[in-house]
Amino acid sequence: MKFKGFYFTTLLILLFIVFETKVQASGNHHDTLILYSAAQKSPPIVEQIDAMISPYTKSKVLSYDELRESDLKGVKSVIYIGLKKEKVNLLANHDWKQQKMVIIGENIEQFKGFESIKRGQKEQIAAINGIPYEKTFQIQVIKDATVKSIVTEKSNGRGRTVILGNENKYYIPVTSMPQQLQWAIQPEIVDFFEWTTTNKRRSVIVIDQITPNTKVERLSDMAQALKDAKVPVVLAVQPLGQGDEKNRLTTFAENKKLRKKIIELQKDGATILLSGLKPVTEEASLLQSEFWQIDRDQPMKEAMDSKGIASINQNDFASENQFNDLRHEIGKKEQQITNEIWNEAIDESVNSGIIPTSLTIENDVASKYVYKELSKKTTSFIGNVQFGDSKNDRVLQPTVIHSNLLSDTAVFPINLQPNNKMDEQIAQLQQIEGAFAGVKIHVDDSLELLNSTIQKMDSATSFQWVTPQELRGEIQSDLVEITSSSSGDVTVEKPNKLLFQLKMLYKNNLFEFVLWILFGLVLLFVLLFFLNIIRLRMSLKKRLFEERKPNG
């Protein structure tokens, strides 16, 4: 019997180990491997490509130095991004008959089928698919290529190859991926890898920059126009506004009619996005957002001031390691400040009765450190992601993304401008499977602009308006947790309600907070006084009892 018990216990342990291994393998499963050769870790184009493919496949990102032969087993697709010249024998010598690969940038000559490629000078491209760029970008000129041209762009009477193909490999001769180029080649890459997505084409209009200073009539008119057109109402709200005096901020307590209107709209089904804590300000003739110095194109000012510097550029450092070390230190300060801003914004909004179910950032500019911290606060973000330390690294994505940069946070892009180019932009989005069309319109813009935008987006019949349930996610600060159910119900929990109330009282009514503190202290002293009286009475009774006891 003892042996049977031993064998049974051993069998259970083995089954548990096998089951646990399978669960872990399933959790770590990925179909696509993104590899890169670069001087820095996870450069912007790598983060961008990872985000681009997220609607279609699960990916893992490795530098070429981290690659092992075993990493290539079990994956169906590989994307290699060469940003520096180096030997990539492990990739070049791999048998690609059962897998497909896209190669971007350098080191193409090492791959079978591409040995004969001769590359010329980089030339400027001013248009893709006949659509002109606001800014030109560079592409490597391919000469005497024996491989097939998949996408060729013609401008000024000359043809330039954008994608080449050979058996199970595609090659794209660029080292950066501007937005218009990505939108043009994304359908080709998706078709090449035979990817699909369950995402349906959706669209959204966000009424933006609503602050306590907004006129309630303007908001009412904009919301009614959306309702009349049967468009879901989505409002981006900041809980603080700029007061008449330079350093004074206003709250919704000072504009009760507007606060009441927003709460009414939310009860009627409107989705509230929290857009930071306060609006863009102007300091020393420079625009400063909460998360980025817009005019200087530098990280947030408070984080830079903590290191006593006005700007940080890699070219100013003797080595890359020196730059990375300082940038990381500034990044940690950015994360600390970002955490404080969102805690304040969420708590202030909830205290006013306006309950957000997603976050957004005014002007859509911030560093990756800000986005990493933001992803700890929400599972839903409406806006765009800046993949590097320059606003030029902000690429408007054409689909909802789940990038490694933002963990599990779903990013719903704002990728349209309400102007005369909007029809062209929508036409491009219609070529992309699972596309998402988003636009922000300032609350003070004209009703004519809003109605024109609605008409243009309605004309794209392959798109449907996003539902509130699709946009809403979970939000949390240190003191508040907001959740949304599939039925649309929004729940607010305050695990430490007393601490939350004290914080809001201290922040919004310091005089009342001081009175409550004084009341608490007086109450404590009174309580101690009565406890001391009781103690003395008990001691006196005990002594009298002892004195009355008979001797011996």
KETI-940536 format. One record per atom (N, C-alpha, C): residue in one letter; y, x, z. Coordinates in steps of 0.05 Angstrom, whole numbers, plus 5000, padded with zeros to 4 digits. Layout:
BEGIN
AYXZ ...
END
This chain:
BEGIN
M497650165000 M500050005000 M502550175000 K502450405015 K504750585016 K505350694989 F503150774973 F503550884946 F504750674928 K503850424930 K504950204913 K507950174919 G508650184944 G511450154951 G513150384940 F511950624941 F513350864930 F513750834900 Y511550764886 Y511750734857 Y513750514849 F513750294864 F515550074858 F518450154862 T518950304884 T521750404889 T522650594867 T520750774859 T521450974838 T522050834812 L520450624805 L520950474781 L523650334781 L524350224804 L527050094806 L529250284802 I529050524813 I531050734810 I531350824781 L529050854768 L529150934739 L530450724722 L529650464728 L530850244712 L533950234717 F534750274741 F537650274748 F539150494733 I537950734732 I539150964718 I539450904688 V537250794676 V537250734647 V539350524641 F539450314659 F541450094654 F544250204657 E544750364677 E547450474682 E548350654659 T546350814648 T546950984625 T547750824601 K546250604596 K546850424573 K549650304576 V550250214601 V552850084605 V555150284600 Q554750534610 Q556850744606 Q557050814577 A554750834563 A554850894534 A556250674519 S555750424527 S557050194513 S560050204518 G560850274543 G563750274550 G565150504535 N563850724529 N565050954516 N564750944486 H563550734476 H562950724447 H565450724430 H565350874408 H567450874389 H566250924361 D567450794341 D566550814314 D567951024298 T570351104307 T572051284292 T573051514309 L573051744297 L573951994311 L576452084297 I578552124313 I581052234303 I581252524313 L581352714294 L581452994300 L584153114290 Y585053314303 Y587553434294 Y587653734300 S589053884283 S589754164288 S592754174291 A593754254314 A596654264319 A597254454342 A599754544343 A600554724364 A600954574390 Q601554314389 Q602054154413 Q599753954417 K599553844440 K597453644446 K598453364438 S596753224423 S597252954414 S600052924402 P600653054380 P603353024368 P603752744358 P606252674352 P606952394345 P605252264323 I604652414302 I603152294280 I600352214289 V599152364308 V596552304318 V596552044334 E598652014351 E598951764366 E599451524347 Q600951584326 Q601551374306 Q599051284291 I597451474282 I594951404268 I593051254286 D592851344311 D591151204330 D592050914334 A594650874335 A595650594338 A595150434312 M595550564289 M595250424263 M592450314260 I590350454268 I587650374263 I586550194285 S588050164307 S586950024331 S586149734326 P587349584307 P586349314302 P583649294288 Y582749524277 Y580349514260 Y577949664272 T578449854291 T576250014300 T576950134327 K574850214343 K575250354368 K575250654362 S577150804373 S577351084365 S577351264390 K576751514384 K576951734404 K578551954392 V580352074407 V582152284396 V581352554409 L580952754392 L580353024401 L581953224384 S582653454397 S583653674381 S581253804368 Y581753964346 Y579554094333 Y578154294352 D579654414370 D578554604389 D576554474408 E576954214413 E575254064431 E572653954417 L572653974391 L570453844375 L567853994379 R565653844382 R562953944382 R561353794361 E559253914351 E557553794331 E556553514340 S555953494365 S554953234375 S557053014373 D559653084373 D561752884371 D561752744344 L560652874323 L560552754297 L558252564293 K556352574311 K554052394309 K554652114319 G553851914305 G554251644314 G556851514306 V558751674295 V561251554286 V561051494256 K562351284248 K562251204220 K564551314204 S566851364218 S569251444204 S570551674219 V571751854204 V573152084216 V575852114202 I577952154217 I580652214206 I581452484217 Y581952674199 Y582852944207 Y585752984199 I587353074218 I590253114213 I590753414218 G591453554196 G592053834198 G595053894198 L596053984221 L598854044224 L599354344226 K597154494226 K597354784224 K594954894209 K595255124197 K593055244181 K591055374200 E588555304198 E586455424213 E583755364200 K581755524207 K579055474196 K577855234210 V576755054194 V575454804205 V572654794195 N571155004199 N568455024188 N566554794197 L566854714222 L565054504232 L565454244216 L567854194207 L568353954191 L567654004162 A568554234152 A568154304123 A565154324116 N563554414134 N560654454128 N558954214136 H560154014147 H558653774156 H557753614132 D555453484134 D554353314113 D555653034115 W557352964096 W558852714097 W557552494081 K555052514074 K553752314057 K553652034071 Q553252044097 Q552951794112 Q555551704126 Q557651864123 Q560151804137 Q562551824117 K564751714125 K567151734108 K569351874124 M571152014109 M573152174122 M575852154107 V578052144122 V580752164111 V581952424122 I582952584104 I584152844111 I587152824106 I588752894126 I591652884123 I592853154129 G594553254111 G596053504117 G594653754107 E594453954125 E593554224118 E590554244117 N589554474106 N586754564106 N584954404088 I586054264068 I584454104050 I582654284033 E583554524026 E581954694007 E579254774018 Q578854744044 Q576254814057 Q574054604053 F574854364043 F572954154042 F571654134014 K569054084013 K567654063988 K568853843970 G569253923945 G570353733926 G573353753923 F574653903941 F577553943940 F578254233938 E576354403932 E576854693931 E578754773909 S578854613887 S580454683864 S583354583866 I583954443888 I586654343890 I588754573893 K590854543877 K593054733880 K595554573888 R596754673909 R599054523920 R601654663913 G603554503904 G606154613897 G608154583920 Q610654573913 Q612754543934 Q612854253944 K613954223967 K614353953977 K616753833963 E616553573955 E618753433941 E619453183956 Q621853093952 Q622752853966 Q621852603951 I620952413966 I620152143956 I622251943965 A623251803946 A625451613953 A624551323952 A622051273943 A621050993941 A618050993941 I616850783950 I613950733949 I613550443938 N611850423919 N611350163906 N613950023897 G615750183888 G618250083878 G620350003899 I619650033924 I621449963946 I622850213956 P625550223954 P626950473962 P626950513992 Y627050774000 Y627250854028 Y630250864035 E630750804061 E633350864071 E633651174075 K631451304082 K631451594084 K629051694068 T629551904053 T627352024037 T625452174056 F622952234046 F621152394061 F619752584042 Q618452794053 Q617252994037 Q614252944033 I613353014008 I610452994002 I609653243986 Q607353343992 Q606353583978 Q605653513949 V606653673930 V605953623902 V603253743896 I601453583885 I598753663879 I598553733849 K597653973843 K597454063815 K594554113808 D593754053782 D591154123772 D588854003789 A589253773800 A587253663816 A585053533799 T582553593805 T580353473790 T579353223803 V580453153827 V579552913841 V581252673832 K580252443838 K581452193829 K583952123845 S586052043831 S588551953844 S588151653851 I588351593877 I588051323886 I590751173886 V592751303897 V595451193897 V597351403885 T598751323864 T600751503852 T603451363852 E605451513861 E608151403862 E609851533840 K611251363825 K612951473804 K615951423812 S617451633809 S620351603812 S621751823796 N623951753784 N625451933767 N623652033743 G621851853735 G620251923712 G617952103717 R617452173743 R615352363750 R613352223768 G610752293765 G608652183782 G607852373804 R607652273828 R606752433851 R604452293865 T602352443870 T599952333882 T600352293912 V599752053922 V600051993950 V597252003964 I595251903950 I592451913960 I590652013938 L588852203944 L586752293926 L584052213938 G582052173921 G579452103931 G577252263918 N575152333933 N572852483923 N570452403939 E568552263927 E566152163941 E566952013966 N566152123990 N566651974015 N569152084029 K570952204014 K573352314027 K575852224012 Y577952184028 Y580652134018 Y582452354028 Y584552424012 Y586452624021 Y589252524018 I590952554039 I593752474038 I595452724044 P596952814024 P598353074027 P601053064042 V600952964067 V603452944083 V602853054111 T604953124125 T604653204153 T606353024171 S607552824160 S608952614176 S608452344161 M608752134176 M608051874165 M610351674170 P612351674152 P614551484155 P613551194152 Q615051014163 Q614150734164 Q613350624137 Q615050664117 Q614450544090 Q611950664078 L611450924083 L609051044073 L606550924087 Q606750894113 Q604550784128 Q603850504118 W605950334114 W605550064105 W604250054077 A604850254061 A603850264033 A600850354033 I600150554049 I597450664048 I595550534067 Q596550384088 Q594750274107 Q592650094095 P593349914076 P591249744063 P589149914049 E589950134036 E588050314022 E586150434041 I587150534065 I585350654084 I583450444096 V584450214102 V582749994113 V580449924093 D581149904067 D579149844046 D577150074044 F578150324045 F576450554042 F574250564064 F575150514088 F573250514111 F571650254114 E572450054098 E571149794098 E571449664126 W573849694137 W574449574163 W575249284160 T574849124181 T575848854182 T577048814210 T578448594213 T579648524239 T579448224243 T579148154268 T579147864275 T582047764279 N583947944279 N586747854282 N587647684258 K588947464265 K590047294244 K593047364241 R594147304217 R596947364212 R598647184229 R600347304245 R602047154263 R604947244260 S606847074270 S609647144268 S611047034293 V613347164300 V614847084324 V617847144319 I619546964330 I622447014332 I623147024361 V624547244369 V625347274397 V628447254398 I629347074415 I632247054421 I632847264442 D634447464434 D634647714449 D637247734465 Q637147914485 Q639447994501 Q640847764516 I639147614529 I640147394546 I640647514574 T643047504583 T643747614610 T645247404625 P645847444651 P647447254666 P650247194654 N651147364635 N653747314622 N653547134598 T651047064589 T650646894565 T651746614570 K653046504550 K653946224552 K651646034548 V651445844567 V649145664566 V649045504540 E651445444529 E651545284504 E650345434481 R650745704480 R649545864459 R646545864461 L645445904485 L642545894488 L641445624481 S642745414490 S641745144484 S641645094454 D643645174439 D643745134410 D641545294396 M641145544405 M639045714392 M636245594398 A635745514423 A633145404431 A632645144416 Q634744984413 Q634344724399 Q633744764370 A634944964357 A634345024329 A631445104325 L630445264344 L627545334343 L625745094346 K626444924366 K624844684371 K624844504346 D627144464334 D627444284311 D625644384288 A625344654286 A623744764264 A620844804273 K620144704297 K617444734308 K616545024310 V618445184319 V617945474324 V617845514354 P615745654364 P615645714393 P618145854403 V619045774426 V621445894438 V620646134454 V621746364447 V621146624461 V623846744468 L624346794493 L626946894503 L626647164516 A628347354509 A628347624522 A630747624541 V630047644567 V632047614589 V632347864605 Q634847934612 Q635448144631 Q636648014656 P635648074680 P636547934704 P639348024713 L640348244703 L643048334710 L644848354686 G647348284689 G649348304667 G651648484676 Q653248564656 Q655548734662 Q657948564672 G658948634695 G661248484707 G663848564694 D666048434703 D668748494693 D669548784701 E668848854725 E669349134734 E667149314724 K667849574721 K665949764709 K663249774723 N663249794749 N660749844763 N659649584776 R660749354769 R659749104781 R657748974762 L655548884773 L653548744758 L653348454766 T652848284748 T652647994753 T649647914755 T649147694769 T646347584771 T646347294762 F644047184759 F643746904751 F644746714773 A645046814798 A646146644819 A649146574813 E650446744796 E653246694789 E653446514764 N651246454751 N651246274727 N649046074730 K649345894749 K647245714756 K646445524734 K648345454717 K647645274694 K645745414674 L646345674669 L644545824651 L641845864664 R641745934689 R639245964703 R637545704702 K638845484707 K637545224706 K636445164678 K637945234657 K637145184629 K634645354623 I634645614631 I632445784625 I629845684638 I630145594663 I627845484678 I626845234664 E628645064655 E627844814641 E626344884615 L627345084600 L625945164576 L623245274581 Q622945424603 Q620345534610 Q618445314617 K619345114633 K617544894639 K616744734615 D618544744594 D617944604569 D616244774550 G615345014559 G613545174542 G614545434532 A617145494537 A618245744527 A616945984541 T616746204526 T615646454536 T618046634543 I617946744567 I620046924577 I619147214576 L620647384562 L620247664561 L622347794579 L621447984596 L623348124612 L624248374598 S626848404593 S627948624577 S629248834594 G627748944612 G628949144630 G630649014652 L632349164664 L633949064687 L636748994679 K638049164662 K640849124655 K641349214627 P643549124614 P644049184586 P644949474581 V645049544555 V646049804547 V648949834556 T649550074567 T652250134576 T653450364560 E656050384562 E657450604548 E658650794569 E657751044569 E658751244587 E659851484572 A662351554577 A663551774563 A663351744532 S663751494523 S663651424494 S660851464483 L658751474500 L656051494490 L654451254500 L652751144482 L651150914489 L648751014505 Q648350884528 Q646150954546 Q644450694551 S641950704543 S640150494551 S638750574576 E637250394588 E635950464613 E633850684610 F632650694585 F630350874582 F630851094561 W633251104549 W633751314529 W636751344525 Q637551594519 Q640351644511 Q640551604481 I641651384473 I641451304445 I643051494427 D645551544432 D647151714415 D646252004415 R645452104437 R644552384439 R641652414430 D640152194429 D637352194422 D635752384441 Q636152324467 Q634952484488 Q633752304509 P631852404525 P630652244547 P632852144566 M632051954584 M634051814601 M635652014617 K638251954620 K640152134631 K639452214660 E638552024677 E637952084704 E635752294707 A633752284688 A631552474689 A632552754680 M634352764660 M635453014651 M637253134673 D638852964686 D640653064707 D639053184730 S636653084735 S634953194757 S634253484753 K634253574727 K633653854721 K636254004713 G638553874715 G641054004710 G641554084681 I640353924662 I640753984634 I641653734619 A643153784597 A644153564581 A642353484558 S640753684548 S639053624525 S636553814527 I634453734513 I632053894512 I630953894484 N630754124472 N629654154445 N627854394444 Q625554364431 Q623554574431 Q624554834419 N626354814399 N627355054386 N628955234405 D629855124428 D631455274446 D629855434466 F627155424464 F625455554484 F623955784471 A623455994488 A622156234478 A619256184471 S617955994485 S615155934479 S614755634481 E612655544469 E611955254470 E611155174498 N609755354512 N608855294539 N611255244558 Q613355404555 Q615755364571 Q616955084566 F617155014540 F618154754533 F616454534545 N613854554541 N611954344550 N612154314581 D612354534595 D612454514625 D614954364634 L617254444622 L619754304630 L619654014621 R618753964597 R618653684587 R616853514604 H614653634614 H612853474631 H614253414658 E615753604669 E617153554694 E619253324690 I620653334668 I622553124662 I621052854658 G618752874645 G617152634641 G616252504667 K615552664687 K614752554713 K617052404726 K619452514723 K621852384733 K622352124718 E621952124692 E622251884676 E620351664685 Q617851744691 Q615951544700 Q616751424727 Q617751594745 Q618651504771 Q620951304768 I622951364751 I625251194747 I624350934733 T622550954713 T621550724699 T620150534718 N618550644736 N617150474756 N619250324773 E621350464782 E623350334798 E624850114783 I625550174758 I626949974742 I625349724738 W622749744731 W621149514726 W620549364753 N620249504775 N619849374800 N622349204807 E624749314803 E627149174809 E627448934790 A626948974764 A627348764744 A625448534749 I622848594754 I620948374758 I621548224784 D622148364805 D622748234831 D625348064828 E627348174816 E629948024813 E629547774796 S627947794775 S627447564757 S625947344772 V623847424786 V622247234801 V623847104823 N625547254836 N627247154857 N629146934847 S630046964821 S631846774810 S630346524799 G627646534800 G626146304790 G625346324760 I626146544747 I625446584719 I623046774718 I620846664708 I618246804710 I617446924683 P617547194681 P616747314655 P613747334653 T612747324628 T609847354623 T609347584603 S611447734596 S611147964579 S613648134581 L613448384573 L615748564575 L616648654547 T619148734545 T620248854521 T622449054529 I623349224510 I625349424516 I627649384496 E630049364506 E632449334489 E632749594472 N633149554446 N633449774426 N630849914420 D628649864434 D626049974428 D625950274427 V627550414444 V627450704444 V626750794473 A624750964475 A623851084500 A621851304494 S621351464514 S619351684510 S616551584517 K614551744510 K611851664516 K611351634546 Y612851784562 Y612551764591 Y613351494601 V615451384589 V616351114596 V614250904588 Y613050934564 Y611050744555 Y608550754572 K607751004581 K605451024598 K605850874624 E608250904636 E608850764661 E609050464656 L610250384634 L610550104627 L607749964625 S605750114614 S603149994611 S601749934638 K602750054660 K601649994686 K602849734697 K604949634684 K606349394694 K605649144679 T604449174655 T603948934639 T601548974620 T600348754612 T598248764591 T599348664564 S601848594563 S603048494539 S605948604536 F606448724513 F609048844507 F609948764479 I612348654477 I613448564451 I615648764443 G615148914422 G617049114413 G615649344398 N616949574399 N615949804383 N615550044401 V613850224392 V613250464407 V614350714394 Q615750874409 Q616751134399 Q614651344406 F613451454386 F611151634391 F611851924399 G614351994395 G615252264401 G617952264415 D619152494416 D621752524431 D624152504412 S623952334392 S626152284375 S625951994364 K628251864361 K628051594351 K626951584323 N626851814309 N625551824283 N622451794285 D621451834309 D618551804314 D617851514320 R619751334319 R619251054323 R618550924297 V616050854293 V615050734269 V614350444275 L615550254260 L615049974264 L612249904253 Q610449834271 Q607749784264 Q607549504250 P605749474231 P605449224217 P603349034230 T602049124251 T599948964265 T600248984295 V598948804309 V598648834338 V596949084343 I597849254361 I596349504366 I595549524395 H593349674400 H592449754427 H592050054426 S594150204430 S593950494427 S593050624453 N591850864451 N591151014475 N593551074493 L595851094480 L598351164495 L598950944516 L598450694509 L599150474527 L596650344539 S594450484541 S591950384553 S591150124541 D590849914557 D589849654547 D592149464541 T594649554541 T596849374536 T597049304506 A597149044500 A597448954472 A600348974465 V600949104442 V603649134432 V604148954408 F605848754410 F606548574389 F609148684376 P609048784351 P611348924340 P613648744332 I616048854335 I618448744323 I619048914299 N618348824275 N618448994251 N620048884228 L621548674233 L623248554212 L626248564221 Q627948584201 Q630848564207 Q631948304194 P633548154208 P634547904196 P636747954176 N636048074153 N638048124133 N636848074105 N638248174084 N637348104057 N634848264048 K633848454065 K631348594058 K628948464070 M629348244084 M627148124099 M624948024081 D625647904058 D623647804039 D621748034030 E622948264024 E621348494016 E619448584038 Q620448594063 Q618848674085 Q616548484090 I617048224088 I614948024091 I612848054069 A613748104045 A611848144023 A609948384028 Q611048604039 Q609448834046 Q607348764068 L608248614088 L606448534110 L604148364100 Q604648204079 Q602548024069 Q600348184056 Q600748434050 Q598748604038 Q596848724059 I597548694084 I596148834106 I594448624121 E591948684124 E590148504138 E590848494168 G591048254179 G591648224208 G594548284215 A596348264195 A599148344200 A600548154220 F602548264233 F604248114252 F607148154245 A608647934242 A611447944234 A613147864258 G614848044267 G616547984290 G619448054285 V621347894295 V624147944291 V625647864317 K627648014324 K629447944346 K632147864335 I633247644346 I635847554339 I637547524364 H639847654364 H641647654387 H642447364394 V642547294419 V643247024427 V646046944418 D647747144412 D650447074403 D650747074372 D648447134358 D648547114329 D648946824320 S649546784295 S650146514285 S647646354282 L648046084283 L645745904278 L644845924249 E646745984231 E646146014203 E644146244199 L644546464213 L642746694211 L639946614222 L639846484244 L637346394256 L635846204237 N637246014226 N635945814208 N634945954182 S636546144172 S635746294148 S633246454154 T633146584178 T630746734185 T628346564188 I628646334200 I626346144203 I625346064175 Q627146004157 Q626345914130 Q624846134116 K625746384118 K624446614104 K621546654116 M621346634142 M618746684155 M616846444150 D617946214148 D616345974142 D615245984114 S616746114096 S615846134068 S613446304064 A612846484084 A610446654083 A608146484093 T606846334076 T604946134084 T602346254096 S601846514092 S599446634103 S599846694133 F602346664143 F602946714171 F603146454186 Q602246454211 Q602646234229 Q604146324254 W605746144266 W607246224289 W605446284313 V606046504327 V604346584349 V604546374372 T602446324386 T602446134408 T603246274434 P604346124453 P605146254479 P602746394492 Q600446264490 Q598046384503 Q597346664491 E597846704465 E597346954453 E599247174462 L601747104468 L603747304476 L603547364506 R602747174522 R602947204551 R600847394562 G601647554581 G599747744594 G600147744624 E599147944636 E599547984665 E601748184670 I603348124691 I605548304699 I605348354729 Q605948594737 Q605948644766 Q608148854774 S609348804796 S611049004809 S609549084835 D610849234852 D609649314877 D609249074896 L610948864891 L610948634910 L610148374897 V609948364870 V609448114856 V607248144835 E605547934832 E603547934811 E603747674796 I604047694770 I604347454752 I601947444733 T600547224733 T598247184715 T598546934698 S597346934675 S597446694657 S594546614650 S594046354652 S591346254646 S591246184616 S588846144606 S588446064578 S589645794571 S589945634592 S591145364588 S594245374588 G595345614594 G598245644594 G599545634621 D597945594643 D599145584670 D599845874678 V602145894691 V603146154700 V603146154731 T601946354743 T601646374772 T603146614782 V604646584803 V606146804816 V605046844844 E604147084850 E603147144877 E604747364889 K605347334915 K606747544930 K605047624954 P603347834950 P601547914972 P602947964998 N605448064997 N607048105021 N609647955018 K609547695024 K611847515019 K614247585036 L613747655062 L615947725080 L617447975070 L615948175062 L617248425052 L618848365027 F617848195009 F619248114985 F621847974992 Q621747785011 Q624147635019 Q626247825031 L625348015048 L627148195060 L628548375040 K626948465020 K628048634999 K630148484983 M629648234975 M631548084960 M634048024976 L633647965002 L635947915020 L637748165022 Y636448395026 Y637948645028 Y639448705002 K638248644980 K639348714954 K641648524946 N641348274952 N643248074941 N645147964963 N644447994988 N646247895009 N646048075034 L647348305032 L647148505053 L648148405080 F650348245079 F651448145105 F649447965119 E648147785104 E646147605116 E643747765125 F643047975110 F640748155118 F641348285145 V643848385148 V644648515173 V644548315196 L645448065191 L645347865212 L642547805221 W640647795201 W637847745208 W636747975224 I637448225216 I636548455231 I637548445260 L640148385263 L641348355290 L639948135306 F639447905292 F638047685305 F635247775314 G633947925297 G631248025304 G631348215328 L633348385329 L633648575351 L634248425377 V636048235376 V636748075400 V634247925410 L632847805390 L630347655397 L628347835411 L628148085400 L626348275412 L627148355440 F629748395445 F630648465471 F630248235491 V630747985482 V630347755499 V627347735506 L625647775486 L622847755491 L621947975511 L622948215508 L622348435526 L623348375554 F625748245555 F626948175581 F625147985596 F624247765583 F622547565595 F619747685603 L618747855586 L616247985592 L616448155617 N618748295619 N619248455643 N619448285668 I620848055666 I621147865688 I618347775697 I616647695678 I613947605684 I612447825698 R612648075688 R611248305700 R612148345729 L614748325734 L615748365761 L614848145780 R614747895770 R613847665786 R610847705793 M609347795773 M606447835778 M606048055799 S607748265797 S607548495815 S608348405843 L610448235845 L611348135871 L609247955884 K607947785869 K605847605879 K603547775890 K602847975875 K600648145883 K601248285909 R603748385913 R604448525937 R604448335961 L605548085957 L605547895979 L602647815987 F600947795967 F598147735973 F596847955989 E597448205982 E596348435997 E597348436026 E599948366030 E601048376057 E599948156075 R599047926063 R598047706079 R595147736086 K593847926074 K590947956080 K590648046109 P588647936124 P588148016152 P587248306154 N588148446176 N587348726179 N584348746186 G583248966175 G580449036182 G578548816176 
END
